[in-house]
């Protein structure tokens, strides 16, 4: 069971501040932080601490704690995207508001967790905003986001902001080593790099043996470069992965390494070939980020990956400035 003692260590300072705030609790809080650091666990513990019948420590033994643990508490509501949906709809918000206007079953707080507030569509956003401006009695909103930059000022101004951050690299490495002592330092470092420094995701990456997929990707690129495999062959294998989009993180980290390799050769690239190489990789890096955005839409996923592979091959084979294959295909509308 989740308790304050087993909350992730990098969240402990924020947890202490949260407990101090409970004596003068507001009506809405916006928690922001990257995926994979425990934002969701923090919310669950915060809710338990507010509803626990034995003080603010989330005892785990009282009736309210048991109801929360089994997802049956009548005064706690979670609003998030439905499975296979891209946004939170206004109908979901209206259903929530109807419940919030009812009398509390337990006589205390009615708490709503909006998980992924950035996914509210415009109508849903307006409906939530109205309730944040005029909240019902004894209601508390906890909003979470992994992309706070996508939120308008109107939502931020109506909430108290709480920022959650990933730990320092050394602390993250030490924590993962404690959880997975069989993993060597190189593997832990690779896991953190591919998961953007977020230790929870990095640990899951190791535990799920995703390094085998990573090794397959590296081997596929070698065979692609040598001509032993065609782009269509490697892409066919990647598309069979549980999360094919992870290839974007692999490609992005490749560009970081490639750019660093050129830069480390001298304090600043001076000859034309070095400068062209850096510019080529920077353009490819942008292509990877753009492809990742297109992946979420209706673009042809096979063509997306094929275009990235072709551009990667071009850069490997030439030191001269290159035009982006990926960008030109977008301009011609060939990735739909």
C-alpha positions in Angstrom: 0.0 0.0 0.0 1.2 3.5 -0.8 2.2 5.5 2.3 4.3 8.6 3.0 7.2 6.4 4.0 7.4 4.6 0.6 6.7 7.7 -1.5 9.6 8.3 -3.9 12.4 10.1 -2.1 12.6 13.0 -4.6 8.9 13.8 -3.8 9.4 13.9 -0.1 10.2 17.6 0.2 7.0 18.5 -1.8 5.0 16.1 0.3 6.2 17.9 3.5 5.0 21.2 2.0 1.7 19.6 1.0 1.0 18.5 4.6 1.8 22.0 5.9 -0.7 23.4 3.4 -3.6 21.3 4.7 -4.3 23.7 7.5 -5.2 26.3 5.0 -6.3 24.3 2.0 -7.5 26.0 -1.2 -10.1 24.7 -3.6 -7.8 23.9 -6.6 -4.3 22.7 -7.1 -2.4 22.2 -10.3 0.5 19.7 -10.1 2.9 19.6 -13.0 5.9 17.4 -13.7 7.3 15.0 -16.3 5.9 11.5 -16.8 7.8 8.8 -14.8 8.6 10.6 -11.6 5.5 9.6 -9.6 3.0 12.5 -10.1 0.1 10.0 -10.0 1.3 8.4 -6.8 1.7 11.8 -5.2 -2.0 12.5 -6.0 -3.2 9.2 -4.6 -1.4 9.8 -1.4 -2.6 13.4 -1.2 -6.2 12.3 -1.6 -5.8 9.5 1.1 -4.3 12.0 3.5 -7.3 14.3 3.1 -9.9 11.6 3.5 -8.3 9.4 6.1 -10.3 9.1 9.2 -7.2 8.9 11.4 -5.6 12.2 10.7 -3.5 13.2 7.7 -1.1 10.3 7.4 -3.1 7.9 5.1 -3.3 5.1 7.7 -4.5 2.5 5.3 -6.7 0.9 7.9 -9.8 3.1 8.2 -12.9 2.7 6.1 -12.1 5.7 3.8 -8.6 4.4 3.1 -10.0 1.0 2.1 -12.6 2.6 -0.1 -10.0 4.7 -1.9 -7.7 1.7 -2.3 -10.4 -0.3 -3.9 -11.6 2.7 -6.1 -15.0 2.7 -4.5 -15.1 6.0 -2.5 -18.3 7.8 -3.3 -16.8 11.3 -2.8 -13.7 10.8 -4.9 -13.9 11.3 -8.7 -11.3 10.8 -11.4 -11.7 12.6 -14.7 -9.4 11.4 -17.5 -9.5 10.5 -21.2 -11.6 7.4 -21.9 -9.7 4.5 -23.4 -8.9 5.1 -27.1 -10.0 8.7 -26.9 -7.8 11.7 -27.7 -9.6 14.2 -25.4 -11.7 14.7 -22.3 -15.2 15.6 -23.4 -17.8 18.1 -22.1 -20.2 15.2 -21.4 -17.7 13.7 -19.0 -17.4 17.1 -17.2 -21.1 17.5 -17.0 -21.5 14.1 -15.4 -18.8 15.1 -12.9 -20.5 18.4 -12.1 -23.8 16.6 -11.5 -22.1 14.4 -8.9 -20.3 17.3 -7.3 -23.6 19.1 -6.7 -24.9 16.2 -4.7 -24.5 16.0 -0.9 -21.2 14.4 0.3 -21.8 10.8 1.3 -19.2 10.9 4.0 -19.8 14.5 5.2 -16.4 15.7 4.2 -14.6 16.7 1.1 -15.6 15.8 -2.4 -12.4 15.5 -4.3 -11.9 15.5 -8.1 -8.6 14.5 -9.8 -8.4 15.8 -13.4 -5.7 13.5 -14.8 -4.2 15.2 -17.8 -6.0 18.6 -17.8 -4.3 19.4 -21.1 -6.6 16.9 -22.8 -9.8 18.8 -22.0 -11.5 19.9 -25.3 -12.6 23.5 -25.5 -16.2 22.9 -24.2 -14.9 20.7 -21.4 -12.3 23.3 -20.5 -14.9 26.1 -20.3 -17.1 23.9 -18.1 -14.3 23.1 -15.7 -13.2 26.7 -15.6 -16.6 27.8 -14.5 -16.5 25.4 -11.6 -13.0 26.5 -10.6 -14.3 30.1 -10.5 -17.4 29.2 -8.4 -16.6 25.9 -6.6 -19.3 24.1 -4.7 -18.9 23.9 -0.9 -16.3 21.4 0.4 -15.0 20.5 -3.0 -11.4 20.2 -4.0 -9.9 20.0 -7.5 -6.5 18.4 -8.1 -5.4 18.9 -11.7 -2.3 17.2 -13.1 -0.4 17.8 -16.3 2.8 16.6 -17.9 2.7 19.5 -20.4 2.0 22.7 -18.4 3.2 24.8 -21.4 0.0 23.7 -23.2 -2.3 25.2 -20.5 -3.7 28.7 -20.8 -3.1 31.3 -18.1 -6.8 31.2 -17.2 -6.5 27.7 -15.7 -3.2 28.4 -14.0 -4.5 31.6 -12.4 -7.4 29.7 -10.7 -5.1 27.1 -9.1 -2.3 26.9 -6.7 0.7 25.6 -8.6 2.9 22.7 -7.3 5.8 21.7 -9.4 7.3 18.2 -9.2 10.7 17.6 -10.7 12.9 14.6 -11.6 15.8 14.0 -9.2 19.4 14.8 -10.1 21.0 12.3 -12.4 23.2 10.8 -9.7 20.3 10.4 -7.3 18.2 8.8 -10.0 21.1 6.4 -10.8 21.5 5.4 -7.1 17.7 4.9 -6.7 17.5 2.6 -9.7 20.6 0.7 -8.6 18.9 0.0 -5.2 15.7 -1.2 -7.0 17.6 -3.2 -9.6 21.0 -4.2 -8.3 21.5 -6.6 -11.2 21.6 -3.7 -13.7 25.1 -2.3 -14.4 25.9 1.4 -14.5 25.9 1.6 -18.3 22.5 0.1 -18.6 21.1 2.4 -15.9 22.5 5.4 -17.7 21.1 4.3 -21.0 17.7 3.7 -19.4 17.7 7.2 -17.9 18.8 8.8 -21.1 16.1 7.1 -23.2 13.5 8.0 -20.6 14.5 11.6 -20.2 15.9 11.3 -16.7 12.7 10.0 -15.2 13.6 7.1 -12.8 10.3 5.3 -12.6 10.0 4.9 -16.3 13.7 4.0 -16.5 13.3 1.3 -14.0 10.3 -0.1 -15.8 12.4 0.0 -19.0 15.0 -2.2 -17.4 12.5 -4.5 -15.7 10.6 -5.1 -18.9 13.8 -5.9 -20.8 13.3 -3.0 -23.2 17.1 -3.0 -23.6 16.6 -6.0 -25.9 14.5 -3.8 -28.2 17.1 -1.1 -28.0 19.8 -3.6 -29.0 17.7 -4.8 -31.9 17.2 -1.2 -33.1 21.0 -0.6 -33.0 21.6 -3.8 -34.9 18.9 -2.9 -37.5 20.6 0.4 -38.2 24.0 -1.3 -38.7 22.3 -3.7 -41.2 20.5 -0.8 -42.8 23.7 1.2 -43.3 25.6 -1.8 -44.7 22.8 -2.6 -47.1 22.0 -6.0 -45.6 18.5 -4.9 -44.8 16.0 -2.5 -46.5 14.2 0.3 -44.7 10.9 -1.6 -45.2 12.3 -4.7 -43.4 13.5 -2.9 -40.3 10.4 -0.8 -40.1 8.2 -3.9 -40.4 10.0 -5.2 -37.3 9.7 -2.0 -35.4 6.0 -1.7 -36.0 5.5 -5.0 -34.2 6.9 -3.6 -31.0 4.3 -2.9 -28.2 5.2 0.8 -28.4 6.7 1.5 -31.9 6.9 5.2 -31.1 9.8 4.5 -28.8 12.0 4.6 -32.0 11.7 8.3 -31.9 13.5 8.5 -28.5 16.2 6.2 -29.9 16.7 8.4 -32.9 16.7 11.6 -30.9 19.3 10.3 -28.5 21.4 9.2 -31.5 21.3 12.8 -32.7 22.4 14.1 -29.3 25.4 11.7 -29.4 26.2 12.5 -33.0 26.2 16.3 -32.3 28.3 15.9 -29.2 30.8 13.7 -31.1 31.4 16.5 -33.7 31.5 19.2 -31.0 34.0 17.3 -28.9 36.4 17.2 -31.8 37.0 20.9 -31.3 35.5 23.6 -29.1 33.5 24.8 -32.0 33.3 23.3 -35.5 35.3 25.4 -37.9 35.6 23.6 -41.2 32.7 23.4 -43.6 32.2 19.6 -43.3 32.0 19.8 -39.5 29.5 22.6 -39.6 27.4 20.9 -42.3 27.4 17.7 -40.2 26.1 19.5 -37.2 23.4 21.3 -39.2 22.4 18.0 -40.8 21.9 16.3 -37.4 20.1 19.3 -36.0 17.7 19.2 -38.9 17.3 15.5 -38.4 16.6 16.1 -34.7 13.8 18.4 -35.6 12.5 15.9 -38.1 12.3 13.3 -35.3 10.3 15.7 -33.1 8.0 16.5 -36.0 7.5 12.8 -36.8 6.6 12.2 -33.2 3.9 14.8 -33.4 2.6 13.4 -36.7 2.5 9.9 -35.2 -0.3 11.0 -32.8 -2.4 12.1 -35.8 -3.5 10.4 -39.0 -0.2 10.2 -40.8 0.9 6.9 -42.4 3.2 5.5 -39.7 5.1 3.3 -42.1 5.9 6.3 -44.3 6.9 8.3 -41.2 9.5 5.8 -40.2 10.7 5.2 -43.7 11.3 8.9 -44.2 13.3 9.1 -41.0 15.4 6.1 -42.0 16.1 7.5 -45.4 17.2 10.8 -44.0 19.4 9.1 -41.4 21.1 7.1 -44.2 21.7 10.2 -46.2 23.5 11.9 -43.3 25.6 8.9 -42.6 26.7 8.8 -46.2 27.5 12.5 -46.8 29.3 15.3 -45.0 27.8 17.9 -47.3 24.8 20.0 -46.4 21.6 18.1 -47.1 18.0 19.0 -47.6 15.6 17.3 -45.2 13.8 14.3 -46.8 11.3 14.4 -44.1 10.5 18.1 -44.5 10.1 17.8 -48.2 7.7 14.9 -47.9 5.6 16.9 -45.5 5.5 19.9 -47.9 4.3 17.6 -50.7 1.7 16.0 -48.4 3.2 12.5 -48.8 3.0 11.4 -45.2 -0.8 11.3 -44.9 
